Amino acid sequence: MEVLVNNKLYAVQPHTTVAGLLQFIQLSSEKGIAVAVNNLVVPRLQWDQQALQPSDNVTIIRATQGG
């Protein structure tokens, strides 16, 4: 199935979770990120349970430091 992640199309396995997606795109160990699926924020504690659906729109935001 395909999901849109930050405006880039990814092909993932059916029943892929948010955590699985982050692992697939090599962001699973990153700190300071937030994830929204179809404009709804998914709390970090639910990343392992939140399964993605075909054509979901996933937004990943990374906190950055600056001055």
PyMOL commands that place a pseudoatom at each C-alpha (Angstrom):
pseudoatom trace, name=CA, resn=MET, resi=1, chain=A, elem=C, hetatm=0, pos=[0.000, 0.000, 0.000]
pseudoatom trace, name=CA, resn=GLU, resi=2, chain=A, elem=C, hetatm=0, pos=[1.063, 3.586, -0.474]
pseudoatom trace, name=CA, resn=VAL, resi=3, chain=A, elem=C, hetatm=0, pos=[1.135, 6.414, 2.051]
pseudoatom trace, name=CA, resn=LEU, resi=4, chain=A, elem=C, hetatm=0, pos=[2.190, 10.016, 1.618]
pseudoatom trace, name=CA, resn=VAL, resi=5, chain=A, elem=C, hetatm=0, pos=[4.907, 11.141, 4.035]
pseudoatom trace, name=CA, resn=ASN, resi=6, chain=A, elem=C, hetatm=0, pos=[5.782, 14.836, 3.963]
pseudoatom trace, name=CA, resn=ASN, resi=7, chain=A, elem=C, hetatm=0, pos=[4.584, 14.973, 0.346]
pseudoatom trace, name=CA, resn=LYS, resi=8, chain=A, elem=C, hetatm=0, pos=[6.662, 11.951, -0.714]
pseudoatom trace, name=CA, resn=LEU, resi=9, chain=A, elem=C, hetatm=0, pos=[5.001, 8.665, -1.671]
pseudoatom trace, name=CA, resn=TYR, resi=10, chain=A, elem=C, hetatm=0, pos=[6.165, 5.501, 0.127]
pseudoatom trace, name=CA, resn=ALA, resi=11, chain=A, elem=C, hetatm=0, pos=[5.140, 1.903, -0.516]
pseudoatom trace, name=CA, resn=VAL, resi=12, chain=A, elem=C, hetatm=0, pos=[4.757, 0.048, 2.800]
pseudoatom trace, name=CA, resn=GLN, resi=13, chain=A, elem=C, hetatm=0, pos=[3.340, -3.276, 3.884]
pseudoatom trace, name=CA, resn=PRO, resi=14, chain=A, elem=C, hetatm=0, pos=[-0.346, -3.465, 4.881]
pseudoatom trace, name=CA, resn=HIS, resi=15, chain=A, elem=C, hetatm=0, pos=[-0.906, -2.975, 8.628]
pseudoatom trace, name=CA, resn=THR, resi=16, chain=A, elem=C, hetatm=0, pos=[2.302, -0.949, 8.980]
pseudoatom trace, name=CA, resn=THR, resi=17, chain=A, elem=C, hetatm=0, pos=[2.220, 1.099, 12.169]
pseudoatom trace, name=CA, resn=VAL, resi=18, chain=A, elem=C, hetatm=0, pos=[3.540, 4.614, 12.665]
pseudoatom trace, name=CA, resn=ALA, resi=19, chain=A, elem=C, hetatm=0, pos=[6.528, 3.079, 14.506]
pseudoatom trace, name=CA, resn=GLY, resi=20, chain=A, elem=C, hetatm=0, pos=[7.097, 0.680, 11.611]
pseudoatom trace, name=CA, resn=LEU, resi=21, chain=A, elem=C, hetatm=0, pos=[6.996, 3.543, 9.123]
pseudoatom trace, name=CA, resn=LEU, resi=22, chain=A, elem=C, hetatm=0, pos=[9.528, 5.531, 11.142]
pseudoatom trace, name=CA, resn=GLN, resi=23, chain=A, elem=C, hetatm=0, pos=[11.793, 2.499, 11.233]
pseudoatom trace, name=CA, resn=PHE, resi=24, chain=A, elem=C, hetatm=0, pos=[11.368, 2.007, 7.467]
pseudoatom trace, name=CA, resn=ILE, resi=25, chain=A, elem=C, hetatm=0, pos=[12.418, 5.590, 6.728]
pseudoatom trace, name=CA, resn=GLN, resi=26, chain=A, elem=C, hetatm=0, pos=[15.175, 5.402, 9.364]
pseudoatom trace, name=CA, resn=LEU, resi=27, chain=A, elem=C, hetatm=0, pos=[13.751, 7.889, 11.842]
pseudoatom trace, name=CA, resn=SER, resi=28, chain=A, elem=C, hetatm=0, pos=[12.830, 5.459, 14.623]
pseudoatom trace, name=CA, resn=SER, resi=29, chain=A, elem=C, hetatm=0, pos=[15.717, 6.458, 16.883]
pseudoatom trace, name=CA, resn=GLU, resi=30, chain=A, elem=C, hetatm=0, pos=[15.270, 10.193, 16.345]
pseudoatom trace, name=CA, resn=LYS, resi=31, chain=A, elem=C, hetatm=0, pos=[14.244, 12.320, 19.285]
pseudoatom trace, name=CA, resn=GLY, resi=32, chain=A, elem=C, hetatm=0, pos=[12.276, 15.524, 18.996]
pseudoatom trace, name=CA, resn=ILE, resi=33, chain=A, elem=C, hetatm=0, pos=[9.867, 14.410, 16.297]
pseudoatom trace, name=CA, resn=ALA, resi=34, chain=A, elem=C, hetatm=0, pos=[6.099, 14.591, 16.139]
pseudoatom trace, name=CA, resn=VAL, resi=35, chain=A, elem=C, hetatm=0, pos=[3.837, 12.615, 13.833]
pseudoatom trace, name=CA, resn=ALA, resi=36, chain=A, elem=C, hetatm=0, pos=[0.385, 13.434, 12.490]
pseudoatom trace, name=CA, resn=VAL, resi=37, chain=A, elem=C, hetatm=0, pos=[-1.751, 11.130, 10.367]
pseudoatom trace, name=CA, resn=ASN, resi=38, chain=A, elem=C, hetatm=0, pos=[-4.388, 12.892, 8.279]
pseudoatom trace, name=CA, resn=ASN, resi=39, chain=A, elem=C, hetatm=0, pos=[-3.790, 16.078, 10.303]
pseudoatom trace, name=CA, resn=LEU, resi=40, chain=A, elem=C, hetatm=0, pos=[-4.364, 14.355, 13.666]
pseudoatom trace, name=CA, resn=VAL, resi=41, chain=A, elem=C, hetatm=0, pos=[-1.366, 14.190, 16.014]
pseudoatom trace, name=CA, resn=VAL, resi=42, chain=A, elem=C, hetatm=0, pos=[-0.522, 10.654, 17.096]
pseudoatom trace, name=CA, resn=PRO, resi=43, chain=A, elem=C, hetatm=0, pos=[0.903, 10.573, 20.641]
pseudoatom trace, name=CA, resn=ARG, resi=44, chain=A, elem=C, hetatm=0, pos=[4.280, 8.801, 20.862]
pseudoatom trace, name=CA, resn=LEU, resi=45, chain=A, elem=C, hetatm=0, pos=[2.800, 6.152, 23.175]
pseudoatom trace, name=CA, resn=GLN, resi=46, chain=A, elem=C, hetatm=0, pos=[0.416, 5.119, 20.368]
pseudoatom trace, name=CA, resn=TRP, resi=47, chain=A, elem=C, hetatm=0, pos=[2.977, 4.829, 17.564]
pseudoatom trace, name=CA, resn=ASP, resi=48, chain=A, elem=C, hetatm=0, pos=[3.218, 1.038, 18.048]
pseudoatom trace, name=CA, resn=GLN, resi=49, chain=A, elem=C, hetatm=0, pos=[-0.567, 0.595, 17.830]
pseudoatom trace, name=CA, resn=GLN, resi=50, chain=A, elem=C, hetatm=0, pos=[-1.557, 3.179, 15.194]
pseudoatom trace, name=CA, resn=ALA, resi=51, chain=A, elem=C, hetatm=0, pos=[-1.875, 1.241, 11.933]
pseudoatom trace, name=CA, resn=LEU, resi=52, chain=A, elem=C, hetatm=0, pos=[-1.699, 3.164, 8.690]
pseudoatom trace, name=CA, resn=GLN, resi=53, chain=A, elem=C, hetatm=0, pos=[-4.328, 2.877, 5.977]
pseudoatom trace, name=CA, resn=PRO, resi=54, chain=A, elem=C, hetatm=0, pos=[-3.861, 3.145, 2.201]
pseudoatom trace, name=CA, resn=SER, resi=55, chain=A, elem=C, hetatm=0, pos=[-3.507, 6.772, 1.061]
pseudoatom trace, name=CA, resn=ASP, resi=56, chain=A, elem=C, hetatm=0, pos=[-2.940, 8.119, 4.586]
pseudoatom trace, name=CA, resn=ASN, resi=57, chain=A, elem=C, hetatm=0, pos=[-1.222, 11.484, 4.691]
pseudoatom trace, name=CA, resn=VAL, resi=58, chain=A, elem=C, hetatm=0, pos=[1.574, 11.413, 7.295]
pseudoatom trace, name=CA, resn=THR, resi=59, chain=A, elem=C, hetatm=0, pos=[3.342, 14.551, 8.456]
pseudoatom trace, name=CA, resn=ILE, resi=60, chain=A, elem=C, hetatm=0, pos=[6.600, 14.245, 10.399]
pseudoatom trace, name=CA, resn=ILE, resi=61, chain=A, elem=C, hetatm=0, pos=[7.928, 17.337, 12.129]
pseudoatom trace, name=CA, resn=ARG, resi=62, chain=A, elem=C, hetatm=0, pos=[11.405, 17.549, 13.641]
pseudoatom trace, name=CA, resn=ALA, resi=63, chain=A, elem=C, hetatm=0, pos=[12.230, 19.998, 16.410]
pseudoatom trace, name=CA, resn=THR, resi=64, chain=A, elem=C, hetatm=0, pos=[15.352, 21.993, 15.718]
pseudoatom trace, name=CA, resn=GLN, resi=65, chain=A, elem=C, hetatm=0, pos=[17.504, 24.195, 17.875]
pseudoatom trace, name=CA, resn=GLY, resi=66, chain=A, elem=C, hetatm=0, pos=[18.508, 27.626, 16.893]
pseudoatom trace, name=CA, resn=GLY, resi=67, chain=A, elem=C, hetatm=0, pos=[19.034, 31.113, 18.077]
for i in range(1, 67): cmd.bond("trace and resi %d" % i, "trace and resi %d" % (i + 1))
show_as sticks, trace
zoom trace
